[in-house]
């Protein structure tokens, strides 16, 4: 199958913050540790925002925190932030709903995946090996974001 290119154009990406700490497990067992037992306990927090400009471009910011709690689990503590600048091809006529979908879901998904790759590379040489950010329910993230915005306006 031939891939049809999206009308969404990715103009720029910038990694804004990248923090990684290894947290030593409290007890060292003589048996081999299984990193997945630590990884499955991690709280994953994702935040994002969009800023739409008058010139047809828009900027999407995304932050991912993994095990970035006051009392983190053993293993990895990660914080990454990135931003992308996007544009939708002006010569393509799209329904408003499709434009909003590209500005929100598609842009955030692209940034999450770019940051996912950075996390994988950043952790690949660490003690527990590469951390692969699990699949994220983007629809639920948007529901939470809409609720957060609604409560914030009250």
C-alpha positions in Angstrom: 0.0 0.0 0.0 1.2 3.5 -0.7 1.1 5.8 2.2 -0.9 9.0 1.8 0.9 11.9 3.6 -1.0 13.8 6.2 -1.9 17.4 5.7 -0.2 18.0 9.0 3.3 19.4 8.5 5.9 19.1 11.3 8.0 22.2 11.1 10.2 21.9 14.2 10.8 19.8 17.3 12.7 20.9 20.4 13.6 18.9 23.5 13.1 21.3 26.3 14.0 19.2 29.3 15.4 15.7 29.9 16.0 14.4 33.4 16.9 10.9 34.4 17.8 9.5 37.7 18.5 5.9 38.8 17.1 5.0 42.2 18.9 2.1 43.8 16.5 -0.7 45.1 16.5 -0.7 48.9 17.6 -4.3 49.2 19.9 -6.1 46.8 18.8 -9.7 46.3 21.2 -12.4 45.3 18.8 -13.5 42.6 18.6 -11.5 39.4 16.3 -8.5 39.6 13.4 -8.3 37.1 13.1 -4.6 36.0 9.6 -5.1 34.8 8.5 -5.6 38.5 9.6 -2.0 39.2 8.4 -0.6 35.8 4.8 -1.8 36.2 4.5 0.2 39.5 5.5 3.5 37.9 3.0 6.4 37.8 3.1 8.0 34.4 1.9 11.5 34.1 1.4 13.2 30.7 0.5 16.8 30.2 0.1 18.9 27.0 -1.1 22.2 25.6 -1.6 23.8 22.3 -1.1 27.4 21.2 -2.6 28.2 17.9 -1.2 31.3 16.1 -2.8 33.7 13.6 -0.3 32.7 10.9 -1.6 29.2 10.6 1.0 27.5 12.7 0.5 26.0 16.1 2.8 24.9 18.9 2.2 21.8 20.9 3.9 21.2 24.2 4.1 17.8 25.9 5.6 16.7 29.2 6.0 13.1 30.4 6.8 12.2 34.0 7.6 8.7 34.9 7.9 7.7 38.5 8.5 11.4 39.3 6.9 11.2 42.7 8.0 12.5 46.1 8.8 9.0 47.0 9.6 7.2 43.7 9.8 3.5 43.2 13.2 2.0 42.7 14.7 2.1 39.2 14.1 5.0 36.9 12.8 8.5 37.6 12.2 10.4 34.3 11.0 13.8 33.2 11.0 14.9 29.6 9.5 17.9 27.9 9.3 18.7 24.3 7.6 21.1 21.9 6.7 20.9 18.2 5.6 23.5 15.7 3.1 22.4 13.2 1.1 23.6 10.3 -1.7 22.2 8.2 -1.3 22.4 4.5 -3.2 25.5 3.4 -4.0 24.1 -0.1 -6.0 21.2 1.4 -9.6 22.0 2.3 -10.6 20.1 5.5 -13.7 20.1 7.7 -13.3 22.0 11.0 -13.5 18.7 13.0 -10.6 17.2 11.0 -8.5 20.3 11.6 -9.1 20.2 15.3 -8.2 16.4 15.3 -4.9 17.2 13.6 -4.2 20.1 15.9 -4.9 18.1 19.0 -4.7 14.3 18.8 -2.3 14.0 16.0 0.2 16.6 17.2 0.1 15.3 20.8 0.5 11.7 19.6 3.5 12.7 17.5 5.2 14.4 20.4 4.5 11.6 22.8 6.1 9.2 20.3 9.1 11.4 19.8 9.6 11.7 23.6 9.0 7.9 23.9 12.0 7.4 21.6 14.1 9.8 23.6 13.3 7.9 26.8 14.2 4.6 25.2 17.5 5.9 24.1 18.2 7.8 27.3 17.7 4.6 29.4 19.2 2.1 27.1 22.6 2.0 28.7 21.3 2.1 32.3 21.3 -0.6 34.9 17.8 -2.0 34.2 18.1 -1.6 30.4 15.8 0.5 28.2 12.5 1.7 29.5 9.9 1.5 26.8 7.0 3.9 27.6 3.8 1.7 27.5 1.0 2.6 25.1 -1.1 5.5 26.3 -4.8 6.0 26.0 -4.8 9.4 24.2 -8.6 9.6 24.3 -8.6 9.3 28.1 -5.8 11.9 28.3 -8.0 14.4 26.4 -11.0 13.6 28.6 -8.9 14.4 31.6 -7.5 17.5 30.1 -11.1 18.7 29.1 -12.2 18.1 32.7 -9.2 19.9 34.1 -9.9 22.9 31.9 -13.6 22.8 32.7 -12.9 22.8 36.5 -10.3 25.5 36.1 -12.8 27.8 34.5 -15.3 27.4 37.4 
